[in-house]
Amino acid sequence: MASVIDPEKHAHLIVLQRAVFEANAKLETYSGDDAEPLREAVRQAVLAKDRALAESGLVGEHGHYIPRQDLKQAAREVPQDS
């Protein structure tokens, strides 16, 4: 099945998904005592991405699962602009 994410049309969503990946990676590698600020950064990144995904109409058209999975895949596969 083809992806519902178009790399050109949904570039802003890909940027937001990469921000989620980055925030989560920082949290996973943190070894300090107070990770709450990093957890909050992950929550905020996810909220921003989910809000934009819903506003794009993809969730209304395809449900939650497929757009989220396709977005994660696109964020991993689409080359980043240098």
VENCOR-V448998 format. One record per run of one state. SS is the DSSP state (2 for helix, 1 for strand, 0 for the rest). FROM is the first residue (numbers start at 1). TO is the last residue. If there is no record, write none. Layout:
{{SS/FROM/TO} {SS/FROM/TO}}
This chain:
{{0/1/10} {2/11/29} {0/30/35} {2/36/55} {0/56/57} {2/58/62} {0/63/63} {2/64/77} {0/78/82}}
